[in-house]
């Protein structure tokens, strides 16, 4: 069997291996890579890249990985399970990348009938269920500090949205187009699979309007909703430049394939984060192993840019309506660099929603103050349960 070997050098920024904050300080060091591409006769079509762990897991449209050894992503994946929910509609053949028309790797393909979602649950299924919904862009991994706290008396479930983390990432036109309406219907399908009884919902960031729209049609299934730094005002309807850049034609496709811009910058530019390198590696993993995560990010950004204003207006209407009976709490990280606090307090007063301010947290509150957020969630749900 013939093996093709290539040696080349790249100048890449060397990340700081301790706590990371913005802006980064980088130094350019030459790194040697040895890539071994298997032949067509080799059934294992892996693309191994010999590089320091700090660089990543490798990159290839056909799929890749850093090495055969364990990684932080592997350890997180072991804690979860795959749940099948939401039908694949209109899928036509094998997904191809939108730039060159090349067939995407196995991680970009979906089942012909139903999507696969990555879910992590903790605690006893006999306890009240609480669904933890990550924001845009993020992963279920963002709730890793919240899950242990809630698991004591509750049944927390965190999941990756389609297009993120370990869930399916179909190309637009291959069963899922990443519209906000599709996210509403897909969330309904997932809830029906993972939670039989009434649930509490915790949602962070720009996916809050999606969850509120779902809940407005299913109030009978919801105990509580906790909105964490949601877009509540007209000013919040515009995506920050860090995210809107992914919606740009061609430029978005290029930038979305850069894991440091697509994952690291999206996390560190919106709050006072000091994230460990191992945690950043989990967020980078989807962008390092396949181009599908980046192309999904393009599609979601374009949908958000086009539809977010309407969804925010609808959410405001729902929360202000007297027919809204679901107990709602707004938790606000005061150091959010994306969404201003101006108008949030007034809206909560007008809608009679409880407001809890968290001084030291940014946009992704669960990253900055995960333990505190866990205690807040547990307190809200336990207080309601004691009243009932």
C-alpha positions in Angstrom: 0.0 0.0 0.0 1.4 3.4 -1.0 1.6 6.0 1.7 2.0 9.7 0.7 4.1 11.7 3.1 4.5 15.4 3.2 6.7 17.7 5.3 6.0 21.4 5.7 6.3 24.3 8.0 3.8 26.8 9.2 4.0 30.0 11.3 1.2 29.8 13.8 0.4 31.8 16.9 1.3 29.9 20.1 -1.6 30.2 22.6 -0.9 31.1 26.2 -1.3 27.8 28.2 -2.6 29.4 31.3 -5.7 31.5 31.6 -6.6 33.2 28.4 -8.2 36.7 28.1 -8.6 39.2 25.3 -6.5 40.5 23.7 -4.1 37.6 23.1 -0.4 37.9 23.2 1.1 35.6 20.6 4.5 34.7 19.3 5.2 33.1 16.0 7.1 29.9 16.2 7.9 27.5 13.3 6.0 24.2 13.8 6.8 21.0 11.9 3.9 18.9 10.7 4.0 15.4 9.3 0.8 14.5 7.4 0.1 10.9 6.3 -2.7 10.6 3.7 -3.9 7.1 3.4 -4.5 5.5 0.0 -7.9 4.6 -1.5 -7.3 1.0 -0.5 -7.0 1.9 3.1 -10.4 1.6 4.8 -9.3 4.0 7.6 -9.4 7.3 5.8 -8.0 9.4 8.7 -5.8 12.3 8.2 -3.3 12.4 11.1 -1.5 15.7 11.9 1.5 15.5 14.2 1.4 18.8 16.1 1.5 20.0 19.7 -1.8 19.5 21.7 -2.0 23.3 22.0 -2.5 23.6 18.3 -5.5 21.4 18.0 -7.0 18.2 16.6 -6.2 18.7 12.9 -8.3 20.0 10.0 -9.7 18.5 6.9 -12.9 18.7 5.0 -12.9 14.9 5.0 -12.5 14.8 8.8 -9.4 14.7 10.9 -8.1 14.3 14.5 -5.1 15.3 16.5 -4.0 11.8 17.5 -5.3 8.5 18.8 -4.8 9.6 22.4 -7.5 11.0 24.7 -8.5 14.6 24.6 -10.7 16.9 26.7 -13.4 16.6 24.0 -13.2 12.8 24.2 -13.7 12.9 28.0 -16.7 15.2 27.6 -18.2 13.1 24.8 -18.1 10.0 27.1 -20.4 11.8 29.6 -23.2 12.1 27.0 -25.4 10.2 24.7 -26.9 10.6 21.2 -30.6 11.3 21.0 -32.5 11.1 17.7 -35.1 13.8 17.2 -36.6 16.0 14.4 -37.1 14.5 10.9 -34.8 15.2 8.0 -36.8 17.0 5.4 -35.8 17.5 1.8 -32.3 15.8 2.1 -30.9 15.1 -1.4 -27.8 12.9 -1.6 -24.5 13.4 0.1 -23.8 16.9 1.5 -21.2 19.0 -0.3 -19.3 22.0 0.8 -20.8 25.3 -0.5 -17.5 26.6 -1.9 -15.9 23.9 -4.1 -18.8 21.4 -4.2 -16.6 18.7 -2.7 -18.3 15.8 -0.8 -18.1 16.4 2.9 -16.8 13.8 5.3 -18.8 11.5 7.5 -19.1 14.0 10.3 -21.0 16.3 7.9 -23.5 13.7 6.8 -26.8 13.0 8.6 -29.0 10.0 8.7 -31.7 9.9 6.0 -34.6 10.1 8.4 -33.8 11.8 11.7 -31.2 14.1 13.2 -28.7 13.1 16.0 -28.4 15.4 19.0 -25.6 15.2 21.6 -27.1 15.4 25.2 -25.5 15.2 28.6 -27.8 14.5 31.6 -27.1 14.3 35.3 -29.0 13.4 38.5 -32.0 11.1 38.9 -34.7 11.0 36.2 -37.2 10.8 39.0 -36.4 14.4 39.9 -37.9 17.5 38.1 -36.2 18.0 34.7 -34.5 21.2 33.7 -33.3 21.7 30.1 -30.1 23.8 29.7 -30.0 25.6 26.3 -26.7 27.0 25.2 -26.4 30.3 23.3 -25.0 31.3 19.9 -22.3 30.3 19.4 -21.5 27.8 22.1 -22.0 24.2 23.2 -23.6 22.2 26.0 -20.1 22.1 27.4 -20.7 25.7 28.6 -22.9 24.2 31.4 -20.3 21.8 32.7 -20.1 23.8 36.0 -23.9 24.0 36.4 -24.7 20.3 35.8 -23.1 19.0 39.1 -24.9 21.6 41.2 -28.4 20.9 39.7 -27.9 17.1 39.8 -28.3 17.1 43.6 -32.1 17.7 43.5 -33.0 18.0 39.8 -32.6 16.2 36.5 -30.6 18.6 34.3 -30.2 17.9 30.6 -27.8 20.0 28.4 -27.6 19.5 24.6 -25.8 20.7 21.5 -28.0 22.5 19.0 -27.9 21.2 15.5 -24.9 22.8 13.9 -22.9 22.8 17.2 -20.7 20.5 19.2 -21.3 16.8 18.7 -24.8 17.2 17.2 -25.4 16.8 13.5 -24.2 19.7 11.3 -26.1 19.3 8.0 -25.3 21.6 5.1 -28.1 24.0 4.2 -30.3 22.3 1.6 -29.6 18.9 3.1 -32.5 18.6 5.5 -32.0 21.7 7.7 -31.5 25.3 6.6 -30.9 26.8 10.1 -33.8 29.2 10.1 -35.1 30.2 13.5 -38.5 28.6 12.7 -36.7 25.3 12.1 -34.9 25.7 15.5 -38.3 26.1 17.2 -39.7 23.0 15.6 -36.5 21.0 16.2 -36.5 22.0 19.9 -40.0 20.8 20.2 -39.0 17.4 18.7 -36.1 17.2 21.2 -38.2 18.1 24.2 -40.7 15.3 23.3 -37.8 12.8 23.3 -36.0 13.7 26.5 -38.7 15.0 28.8 -42.1 13.4 29.2 -43.4 15.6 32.1 -43.3 19.3 32.6 -39.9 20.9 32.5 -38.0 24.1 33.5 -36.1 25.8 30.8 -32.8 27.7 31.1 -31.6 29.5 27.9 -28.7 31.8 27.4 -28.1 34.5 24.8 -29.5 34.8 21.3 -31.4 31.5 21.3 -33.7 32.9 24.0 -36.3 34.2 21.5 -36.5 30.7 19.9 -37.2 29.1 23.3 -39.8 31.7 24.3 -41.6 31.2 21.0 -41.7 27.5 21.7 -42.9 28.0 25.2 -45.6 30.5 24.1 -47.3 27.6 22.3 -46.7 25.0 25.1 -47.2 26.8 28.4 -48.8 23.7 29.8 -45.5 21.9 29.5 -43.3 24.6 31.2 -42.8 25.1 34.9 -40.3 28.0 34.7 -38.2 29.9 32.2 -34.9 31.4 33.2 -33.4 33.7 30.5 -29.7 34.4 30.8 -28.6 37.6 29.1 -31.3 37.4 26.4 -31.7 40.0 23.7 -34.6 42.0 25.2 -34.4 45.5 23.6 -34.5 46.8 20.0 -30.7 47.5 20.3 -30.2 43.9 21.1 -31.6 42.8 17.7 -28.3 43.5 15.9 -25.6 40.9 16.1 -22.2 42.2 17.3 -19.5 42.4 14.7 -17.8 39.4 16.1 -20.7 37.2 15.0 -22.2 39.2 12.1 -18.9 38.8 10.2 -19.8 35.1 9.7 -22.8 36.2 7.6 -20.8 38.1 5.1 -20.6 36.5 1.6 -17.3 34.6 1.1 -15.5 36.4 3.9 -17.8 34.5 6.3 -16.9 31.2 4.8 -13.2 32.0 5.2 -13.4 33.3 8.8 -15.7 30.4 9.9 -12.9 27.9 9.1 -10.6 29.6 11.6 -11.2 27.9 15.0 -9.6 30.7 16.9 -12.0 33.2 15.4 -15.1 30.9 15.3 -14.7 29.6 18.9 -12.1 31.4 21.0 -12.9 35.0 19.9 -16.7 34.3 20.1 -16.2 33.4 23.7 -13.6 35.8 24.8 -14.8 39.0 23.1 -18.1 39.2 25.0 -17.1 39.0 28.6 -14.2 38.9 31.1 -13.4 35.2 30.4 -10.3 33.4 31.6 -10.7 30.0 30.1 -8.3 27.1 30.5 -6.7 25.8 27.4 -8.3 22.4 27.9 -11.7 24.0 27.9 -10.9 26.0 24.7 -9.9 22.7 23.0 -13.4 21.4 23.5 -14.9 24.4 21.8 -12.3 24.3 19.0 -12.8 20.6 18.3 -15.7 20.8 15.9 -14.0 23.4 13.8 -10.7 21.5 13.7 -12.2 18.2 12.7 -14.4 19.2 9.8 -15.4 22.3 7.7 -19.1 21.5 8.4 -19.1 23.4 11.7 -17.9 26.5 10.0 -20.5 26.3 7.2 -23.2 25.7 9.7 -22.0 28.8 11.6 -22.4 30.8 8.3 -25.9 29.7 7.9 -27.0 30.4 11.5 -25.4 33.8 11.4 -27.3 34.7 8.2 -30.6 33.5 9.7 -29.9 35.5 12.9 -29.0 38.6 11.0 -32.2 38.3 8.9 -34.7 37.1 11.5 -33.5 38.1 15.0 -35.3 41.5 15.0 -38.7 39.9 14.4 -38.0 37.2 17.0 -37.0 39.7 19.6 -40.1 41.7 19.0 -42.2 38.6 19.3 -40.5 37.6 22.5 -41.2 41.1 24.0 -44.8 40.8 23.0 -45.1 37.4 24.6 -43.5 38.4 27.9 -45.6 41.5 28.2 -48.9 39.8 27.4 -51.1 39.1 30.4 -51.9 35.7 29.1 -48.3 34.7 29.7 -48.5 32.5 32.8 -45.1 30.9 32.9 -42.9 32.1 35.8 -40.0 33.9 34.1 -36.7 35.1 35.6 -34.1 37.2 33.8 -30.5 36.6 35.0 -28.1 39.3 33.8 -24.3 39.3 33.7 -23.4 42.9 34.1 -20.1 42.7 32.2 -21.7 41.7 28.9 -19.8 43.4 26.1 -22.4 42.4 23.4 -25.7 43.3 25.0 -26.1 46.5 26.9 -28.0 46.6 30.2 -29.8 49.8 29.1 -33.6 49.1 29.0 -33.4 45.6 30.6 -34.5 46.8 34.1 -37.4 48.8 32.7 -38.6 45.9 30.5 -38.5 43.5 33.5 -40.6 46.0 35.5 -43.1 46.4 32.7 -43.4 42.7 32.1 -43.3 41.9 35.9 -40.4 39.5 35.4 -37.9 38.9 38.2 -34.5 40.3 37.5 -31.3 38.9 39.1 -28.1 40.8 38.4 -24.7 39.0 38.4 -22.0 41.6 38.7 -18.9 39.6 37.7 -20.3 37.7 34.7 -20.3 38.5 31.0 -22.6 37.4 28.2 -21.9 33.6 28.8 -22.8 33.7 32.5 -22.3 29.9 32.8 -18.7 30.3 31.8 -17.8 33.1 34.2 -20.0 32.2 37.2 -21.2 28.6 36.5 -21.5 27.7 40.2 -23.4 30.8 41.1 -25.8 30.4 38.1 -26.3 26.8 39.2 -27.3 27.9 42.7 -29.6 30.6 41.3 -31.4 28.0 39.0 -31.7 25.5 41.8 -33.1 28.2 44.2 -35.7 29.4 41.7 -37.0 25.9 40.9 -36.9 24.6 44.5 -38.8 27.7 45.6 -41.5 27.1 43.0 -41.7 23.4 44.0 -42.1 24.2 47.7 -45.0 26.6 46.9 -46.7 23.8 44.9 
